[in-house]
């Protein structure tokens, strides 16, 4: 990634940094270098709507790492159950209410961490990502040169691959926009 970045191959640098993060999630040097490479992408695409929310949640989950999210989820589940059971043993009403409220608060943290965990699992199992490596590729509304041009894809664009067909890939950008690009213009992560 560093070599490609120094050579000005922004797309290749991003691909390699993303692959490195798969091997060592949460590494601050890799994340920092990835952000530097992302800042050099021409014509950035902003996240919006549901896709923006999904990618933001995914970024948080990836930053924490699957192991940490799993431990937090398990800890919150056990803590909630323990507090809840302890509340039933209390005879004082006021004490029971406080414990039930505390249990509810920990349960909310459990639900949040479980949501992060589900997002990580679904993303890892069902999503394929790629990065544009070709300089200035025309994205089209169908798989072929005869389809209408929709936008110009710059090196470094990160996208989700929906499917492949006849040397073309249907991709979805972070803003939810879908188009077709030649397979040779993207590299999978």
Phi, psi and omega in degrees: 000317180296318180298313180297322179297316180293330178278352179088010177272080187299315181300312179297322179297314180297317178304311184291323176294318179296320177295321179296322178293332175294326180280327182222074182299140176086359179294119186294325179294316179296315180299319179296315179295322177298317179296322176298313180297317180297327181291342181268355180291132179280139176062057182303149177253121181278145176283144176211164176056213182297319180300320178297318178296314181300313182292328176293315177298318179297319178298318179297314181296318179294321180296322179286326182090147183298321181295314181296315180297320179296315179297316179298317180298313179296317179299315181296321179297311180293320180295316179301312179298318180296314179296318181298314178295320179297324180298324180292336180277345181283138180268331182282131182295316181300316179296320179297316180299315178300317180293321177296320177296317178298318178300319179295320178296316178293326177297322176297318176297321176299313181298320178296311182292326176294322176297319176297318181296316178297319178300315178298315182294313180298317181297317182290323185277327192238356184245138174244130181246153178215165178231139177289125179248341178281139178287123171052074179259139179277124175268140185238167181272010176199170184276078178169160180294335183281351178280160184292141175287133181252318177199170178258126182263127180262157178301134179102349176298130177258138186210166175257134179269123181271317179192166178243147178201120172049050177081008179236156177235132173273122185238154176239125179277164181303339179272005178092354181287135181245140178203175179247136177227155177297141179305322185290347182269358180230157174231132180287153180262000000 
